[in-house]
Amino acid sequence: MATALVSLLTGRPVRSDLAMTGEISLSGRVLPVGGIKEKVLAAHRAGLRTVLLPRRNEKNLLEDVPAVVRQSLTVHLADTVSDVLTVALEPARSTGAGSSPGVKSAPFSADLVRPRQVARDSAKIESS
């Protein structure tokens, strides 16, 4: 969900060849999830060759997913939401002659996602 929102705000599409799973904490850390074997095998069956997983699920990847499947995939392990966005979003497009009219492409910046600042701002609003 966070990746989709940043994609919308920046105008950078999410890679269509990528499978990803995980949860993001309010502080921007990527948290582990269950079912890694099933999710990776499903991505492999679907023909996807790039997978993005929480780093804390690396053990599950190595122990549960067959080596032949792991070797056919490019696996990225993420610790933070910034790691996720770096892998998941397409590079920013130039705004040259081929750009669609009315569509602005914003450069990506990890500063767009500031969970701590959002939490502080929310606390200020609630205390008012």
Residue, then its C-alpha position, 0 to 999 in steps of 0.5 A: m500500500a505504501t509503495a502504491l501511494v508513493s508511486l501515485l505521489t511521485g508519478r513513478p510506476v511500480r515495476s510490473d515484473l516484481a513480486m513483493t511482500g512484507e509489512i511496514s511499521l510506522s517508523g519505516r522498518v520492513l517487518p517479516v511476514g509468514g508464508i514466504k515459501e508459498k509466496v515465492l513459489a507462486a511468484h515463480r509459477a507466475g513467471l516473475r523473476t524478481v522478488l522483494l522480501p523483508r530481510r528478516n525473512e531471509k532464513n525462511l527463504l534459504e530454508d524453505v524455498p527449493a534451491v532451484v527456484r531461488q537460483s532462478l530468481t533475483v531476490h532483494l531483501a529490504d530493511t526499510v521503506s526506502d529500500v523497498l521504494t528504491v527497488a520497486l519503483e521505475p526510474a523517474r521519466s524525463t519530462g522531454a518531448g515524449s511526455s504525456p501532457g498534463v502528467k508531471s513526473a516528480p523525482f523520487s526522494a526518500d524524504l517523501v516518506r517521513p513516518r516520524q514526522v507524520a507521527r509528531d504532526s498527528a500528536k500535535i493535532e490531537s493535543s490541540 
